[in-house]
Amino acid sequence: MPHPVSAAPQPLGPPPEPVEIVTWSRIPCHHAGMSSTERLEQASVEYADATKRAQEARARLMDAIVQAARDGVRQIQIVRATGYTREAIRQICANAGLTEDPSRS
């Protein structure tokens, strides 16, 4: 019996069927059957929840940036990983009490 690594490659089979990409505009609205006031209230709650989640995610990102700088990760690596500018990284670190950004050295 041949070793699995040395065995000849097996065909993958026929290509998969095409997949339909569904956009948000084609998904049925979960607000159907609600009054205008109910839809407005529901949308307001959804927006508040999304805003809270975004703020929490941003706080986690700021903490991760500061920790990376404290761990000695180079500023350019933080810039590449986050898409933030060097100046934004510097300000985030300064706001966290890092008087000199350790990742710049």
Backbone as ProteinMPNN parsed JSONL, in Angstrom:
{"seq_chain_A": "MPHPVSAAPQPLGPPPEPVEIVTWSRIPCHHAGMSSTERLEQASVEYADATKRAQEARARLMDAIVQAARDGVRQIQIVRATGYTREAIRQICANAGLTEDPSRS", "coords_chain_A": {"N_chain_A": [[0.848, -1.175, 0.0], [0.697, 2.162, -0.959], [2.333, 5.028, 0.477], [0.405, 7.706, 1.856], [1.256, 10.306, 1.223], [2.82, 9.984, -1.02], [1.063, 9.105, -2.888], [-0.697, 9.315, -5.997], [-2.181, 12.386, -7.065], [-5.651, 12.874, -6.558], [-8.518, 13.398, -8.624], [-10.606, 16.261, -8.152], [-13.258, 16.188, -8.706], [-16.401, 17.17, -10.248], [-16.902, 20.69, -10.958], [-18.355, 22.89, -8.493], [-21.845, 23.753, -8.32], [-23.051, 26.89, -9.61], [-23.423, 29.65, -7.359], [-25.991, 31.643, -6.072], [-25.742, 35.006, -5.329], [-26.99, 36.777, -2.702], [-28.294, 39.902, -2.101], [-28.755, 42.49, 0.382], [-30.968, 43.941, -0.337], [-32.673, 42.098, -1.407], [-33.531, 40.428, 0.548], [-36.228, 39.424, 2.525], [-37.917, 41.835, 4.461], [-37.798, 41.974, 7.962], [-39.529, 43.55, 9.232], [-41.998, 43.437, 8.154], [-45.508, 43.636, 8.258], [-45.604, 45.207, 10.489], [-46.581, 48.27, 12.072], [-45.944, 51.674, 11.035], [-44.945, 53.12, 13.2], [-44.138, 51.066, 14.921], [-42.133, 49.9, 13.32], [-40.336, 52.026, 13.235], [-39.649, 52.259, 15.959], [-38.477, 49.719, 16.354], [-36.341, 49.851, 14.535], [-34.908, 51.903, 15.715], [-34.109, 50.72, 18.136], [-32.509, 48.641, 17.108], [-30.495, 50.189, 15.911], [-29.388, 51.472, 18.164], [-28.383, 49.228, 19.507], [-26.472, 48.343, 17.623], [-24.768, 50.543, 17.608], [-23.794, 50.452, 20.232], [-22.432, 47.979, 20.161], [-20.479, 48.624, 18.261], [-19.062, 50.635, 19.605], [-18.042, 49.145, 21.732], [-16.422, 47.338, 20.328], [-14.597, 49.128, 19.223], [-13.342, 50.059, 21.552], [-12.091, 47.685, 22.367], [-10.311, 47.424, 20.242], [-8.714, 49.734, 20.586], [-7.543, 49.103, 23.053], [-6.094, 46.834, 22.259], [-4.3, 47.978, 20.456], [-2.791, 49.656, 22.14], [-1.735, 47.726, 23.89], [-0.216, 46.23, 22.078], [1.69, 48.149, 21.368], [2.933, 48.477, 23.854], [3.998, 45.944, 24.08], [6.036, 46.102, 22.335], [5.613, 45.962, 19.602], [6.278, 47.048, 16.368], [5.513, 50.329, 15.205], [4.804, 50.617, 12.494], [3.887, 48.081, 11.901], [1.582, 47.986, 13.444], [0.146, 49.99, 12.185], [-0.213, 48.822, 9.638], [-1.755, 46.593, 10.344], [-4.089, 47.696, 11.359], [-4.903, 49.794, 9.723], [-4.935, 52.363, 10.535], [-3.48, 55.671, 10.756], [-0.015, 56.618, 11.329], [0.062, 58.819, 13.0], [-2.446, 58.68, 14.242], [-2.114, 56.314, 15.691], [-0.067, 57.142, 17.394], [-1.453, 59.114, 18.874], [-3.431, 57.559, 20.114], [-1.86, 55.937, 21.751], [-0.669, 57.92, 23.343], [-2.937, 58.951, 24.633], [-3.455, 56.812, 26.249], [-1.573, 57.022, 28.129], [1.027, 56.453, 27.471], [3.901, 58.016, 27.304], [6.029, 58.151, 25.533], [5.912, 56.56, 22.523], [6.487, 53.223, 22.628], [6.624, 51.548, 20.466], [7.771, 52.871, 18.38], [10.483, 52.847, 18.341]], "CA_chain_A": [[0.0, 0.0, 0.0], [1.562, 3.339, -1.025], [2.232, 6.047, 1.512], [-0.565, 8.692, 1.387], [1.909, 11.49, 0.672], [3.371, 9.68, -2.334], [-0.004, 8.67, -3.788], [-1.012, 10.257, -7.073], [-3.297, 13.259, -6.704], [-6.966, 12.439, -7.0], [-9.309, 14.508, -9.155], [-11.508, 16.847, -7.169], [-14.644, 15.993, -9.107], [-16.935, 18.259, -11.061], [-16.956, 21.969, -10.237], [-19.625, 23.084, -7.792], [-22.877, 24.521, -9.011], [-22.964, 28.328, -9.304], [-24.158, 30.081, -6.174], [-26.621, 32.952, -6.217], [-25.378, 35.943, -4.274], [-28.182, 37.504, -2.283], [-27.996, 41.202, -1.503], [-29.697, 42.879, 1.429], [-32.202, 44.459, -0.923], [-33.527, 40.987, -1.823], [-33.934, 39.658, 1.719], [-37.491, 39.962, 3.032], [-37.79, 42.675, 5.649], [-38.411, 41.387, 9.151], [-40.492, 44.519, 9.74], [-43.275, 43.279, 7.456], [-46.641, 43.454, 9.153], [-45.545, 46.156, 11.593], [-47.004, 49.631, 11.749], [-44.815, 52.595, 10.843], [-44.392, 53.444, 14.518], [-43.427, 49.874, 15.4], [-40.898, 49.779, 12.528], [-39.444, 53.086, 13.688], [-39.137, 51.876, 17.276], [-37.587, 48.571, 16.176], [-35.12, 50.328, 13.882], [-34.179, 52.686, 16.71], [-33.488, 49.75, 19.05], [-31.432, 47.985, 16.356], [-29.413, 51.161, 15.747], [-28.744, 51.637, 19.47], [-27.601, 48.009, 19.751], [-25.316, 48.348, 16.722], [-23.866, 51.587, 18.088], [-23.141, 49.936, 21.438], [-21.462, 46.956, 19.742], [-19.37, 49.306, 17.584], [-18.264, 51.299, 20.639], [-17.315, 48.098, 22.46], [-15.377, 46.83, 19.429], [-13.575, 50.174, 19.126], [-12.59, 50.037, 22.81], [-11.199, 46.516, 22.314], [-9.247, 47.734, 19.287], [-7.803, 50.691, 21.224], [-6.775, 48.336, 24.046], [-5.153, 45.968, 21.542], [-3.248, 48.84, 19.906], [-1.932, 50.067, 23.254], [-0.995, 46.548, 24.357], [0.791, 45.911, 21.061], [2.775, 49.124, 21.517], [3.653, 48.128, 25.091], [4.722, 44.701, 23.827], [7.155, 46.378, 21.441], [5.283, 45.809, 18.184], [6.656, 48.267, 15.652], [4.378, 51.162, 14.828], [4.407, 50.335, 11.11], [3.1, 46.844, 11.931], [0.267, 48.354, 13.975], [-0.5, 50.732, 11.095], [-0.629, 47.859, 8.609], [-2.787, 45.698, 10.871], [-5.321, 48.415, 11.684], [-5.279, 50.78, 8.719], [-4.841, 53.692, 11.131], [-2.246, 56.382, 10.423], [0.982, 56.653, 12.402], [-0.341, 59.868, 13.935], [-3.563, 58.153, 15.038], [-1.526, 55.352, 16.638], [0.642, 57.94, 18.392], [-2.449, 59.739, 19.745], [-4.06, 56.504, 20.918], [-0.886, 55.557, 22.783], [-0.53, 59.053, 24.258], [-4.154, 58.997, 25.451], [-3.392, 55.697, 27.202], [-0.536, 57.307, 29.102], [2.371, 56.149, 26.984], [4.457, 59.317, 26.946], [6.78, 57.925, 24.3], [5.402, 55.332, 21.915], [7.563, 52.235, 22.602], [6.679, 50.834, 19.19], [8.459, 53.688, 17.372], [11.934, 52.596, 18.357]], "C_chain_A": [[0.893, 1.237, 0.0], [1.294, 4.298, 0.136], [1.298, 7.151, 1.01], [0.077, 9.928, 0.754], [2.401, 11.223, -0.737], [2.305, 9.234, -3.328], [-0.269, 9.745, -4.835], [-2.199, 11.121, -6.662], [-4.601, 12.752, -7.31], [-7.727, 13.631, -7.579], [-10.316, 14.981, -8.11], [-12.972, 16.636, -7.512], [-15.136, 17.187, -9.903], [-16.969, 19.561, -10.266], [-18.314, 22.135, -9.566], [-20.593, 23.897, -8.648], [-22.7, 26.002, -8.676], [-23.859, 28.676, -8.119], [-24.749, 31.455, -6.44], [-26.214, 33.817, -5.033], [-26.611, 36.777, -3.962], [-27.75, 38.812, -1.636], [-29.071, 41.541, -0.48], [-31.025, 43.342, 0.838], [-33.161, 43.338, -1.321], [-33.968, 40.107, -0.66], [-35.232, 40.256, 2.257], [-37.28, 40.723, 4.333], [-38.483, 42.014, 6.835], [-39.401, 42.349, 9.797], [-41.864, 44.372, 9.08], [-44.387, 43.017, 8.469], [-46.636, 44.388, 10.346], [-46.095, 47.5, 11.13], [-45.76, 50.498, 11.58], [-44.147, 52.927, 12.166], [-43.603, 52.268, 15.078], [-42.113, 49.684, 14.646], [-39.872, 50.807, 12.978], [-38.826, 52.735, 15.032], [-38.146, 50.721, 17.171], [-36.269, 49.001, 15.547], [-34.267, 51.128, 14.854], [-33.449, 51.779, 17.698], [-32.31, 49.064, 18.36], [-30.234, 48.915, 16.198], [-28.663, 51.349, 17.061], [-27.878, 50.425, 19.802], [-26.338, 47.986, 18.894], [-24.289, 49.385, 17.162], [-23.095, 51.108, 19.312], [-22.083, 48.897, 21.075], [-20.252, 47.596, 19.062], [-18.464, 49.998, 18.601], [-17.441, 50.285, 21.43], [-16.176, 47.538, 21.615], [-14.25, 47.847, 19.301], [-12.725, 50.199, 20.393], [-11.629, 48.851, 22.84], [-10.04, 46.769, 21.364], [-8.24, 48.699, 19.899], [-6.927, 49.976, 22.254], [-5.724, 47.463, 23.365], [-4.007, 46.778, 20.952], [-2.269, 49.225, 21.006], [-1.109, 48.882, 23.749], [0.091, 46.159, 23.36], [1.972, 46.863, 21.168], [3.6, 48.811, 22.762], [4.49, 46.869, 24.912], [5.876, 44.888, 22.852], [6.874, 46.144, 19.968], [5.591, 47.13, 17.495], [5.414, 49.005, 15.171], [3.893, 50.857, 13.411], [3.588, 49.049, 11.039], [1.69, 47.107, 12.461], [-0.525, 49.093, 12.902], [-1.036, 49.765, 10.049], [-1.78, 46.975, 9.088], [-4.128, 46.404, 11.06], [-5.812, 49.33, 10.575], [-5.262, 52.196, 9.27], [-3.534, 54.346, 10.688], [-1.284, 56.312, 11.603], [0.589, 57.676, 13.459], [-1.493, 59.385, 14.821], [-3.051, 57.163, 16.083], [-0.814, 56.101, 17.754], [-0.344, 58.559, 19.381], [-3.126, 58.715, 20.649], [-3.134, 56.104, 22.062], [-0.711, 56.672, 23.804], [-1.747, 59.152, 25.178], [-4.182, 57.89, 26.495], [-2.279, 55.893, 28.222], [0.864, 56.911, 28.694], [2.977, 57.464, 26.504], [5.306, 59.237, 25.692], [6.338, 56.58, 23.765], [6.526, 54.307, 21.823], [7.674, 51.517, 21.265], [7.414, 51.62, 18.114], [9.937, 53.357, 17.292], [12.319, 51.413, 17.516]], "O_chain_A": [[1.761, 1.362, 0.863], [0.195, 4.362, 0.686], [1.381, 7.512, -0.164], [-0.498, 10.528, -0.154], [2.406, 12.128, -1.571], [2.615, 9.009, -4.498], [-0.085, 10.936, -4.582], [-3.115, 10.647, -5.991], [-4.629, 12.264, -8.44], [-7.596, 14.75, -7.082], [-10.807, 14.199, -7.297], [-13.841, 16.885, -6.677], [-14.372, 18.106, -10.196], [-17.056, 19.537, -9.038], [-19.31, 21.578, -10.027], [-20.2, 24.619, -9.564], [-22.25, 26.338, -7.58], [-24.911, 28.071, -7.913], [-24.073, 32.332, -6.978], [-26.329, 33.405, -3.878], [-27.198, 37.4, -4.847], [-26.927, 38.814, -0.721], [-30.153, 40.955, -0.477], [-32.08, 43.156, 1.445], [-34.342, 43.597, -1.55], [-34.702, 39.14, -0.862], [-35.326, 41.472, 2.428], [-36.532, 40.277, 5.204], [-39.618, 41.55, 6.722], [-40.041, 42.009, 10.792], [-42.791, 45.109, 9.414], [-44.206, 42.258, 9.421], [-47.573, 44.368, 11.144], [-46.072, 47.819, 9.941], [-44.656, 50.091, 11.942], [-42.922, 53.005, 12.245], [-42.525, 52.451, 15.643], [-41.094, 49.348, 15.249], [-38.685, 50.502, 13.091], [-37.621, 52.894, 15.227], [-37.099, 50.736, 17.818], [-35.202, 48.566, 15.978], [-33.039, 51.042, 14.822], [-32.301, 52.043, 18.055], [-31.24, 48.918, 18.951], [-29.089, 48.485, 16.336], [-27.432, 51.381, 17.071], [-26.771, 50.572, 20.318], [-25.259, 47.648, 19.382], [-23.085, 49.139, 17.098], [-21.889, 51.329, 19.42], [-20.973, 48.922, 21.608], [-19.122, 47.154, 19.268], [-17.24, 49.954, 18.476], [-16.281, 50.538, 21.758], [-15.085, 47.291, 22.129], [-13.077, 47.475, 19.274], [-11.506, 50.346, 20.31], [-10.488, 48.985, 23.283], [-8.908, 46.374, 21.645], [-7.033, 48.506, 19.748], [-5.721, 50.212, 22.322], [-4.594, 47.363, 23.841], [-2.865, 46.319, 20.947], [-1.055, 49.13, 20.824], [0.088, 49.021, 24.0], [1.198, 45.796, 23.758], [3.124, 46.44, 21.072], [4.829, 48.873, 22.726], [5.557, 46.733, 25.511], [6.614, 43.943, 22.571], [7.803, 46.128, 19.16], [5.213, 48.198, 17.977], [4.412, 48.402, 14.787], [2.687, 50.843, 13.163], [2.689, 48.936, 10.205], [0.721, 46.518, 11.981], [-1.72, 48.854, 12.727], [-2.186, 49.88, 9.624], [-2.678, 46.65, 8.312], [-5.183, 45.781, 10.936], [-7.006, 49.616, 10.49], [-5.548, 53.141, 8.536], [-2.594, 53.658, 10.292], [-1.676, 55.991, 12.725], [0.756, 57.444, 14.657], [-1.507, 59.657, 16.022], [-3.503, 57.175, 17.228], [-0.939, 55.743, 18.925], [-0.107, 58.536, 20.589], [-3.365, 58.987, 21.825], [-3.573, 55.952, 23.202], [-0.615, 56.405, 25.002], [-1.6, 59.41, 26.373], [-4.859, 58.016, 27.516], [-2.06, 55.038, 29.08], [1.796, 57.022, 29.49], [2.621, 57.97, 25.44], [5.301, 60.159, 24.876], [6.385, 55.576, 24.474], [7.442, 54.486, 21.02], [8.716, 50.936, 20.963], [7.659, 51.087, 17.031], [10.567, 53.576, 16.257], [13.499, 51.076, 17.429]]}, "name": "protein", "num_of_chains": 1, "seq": "MPHPVSAAPQPLGPPPEPVEIVTWSRIPCHHAGMSSTERLEQASVEYADATKRAQEARARLMDAIVQAARDGVRQIQIVRATGYTREAIRQICANAGLTEDPSRS"}
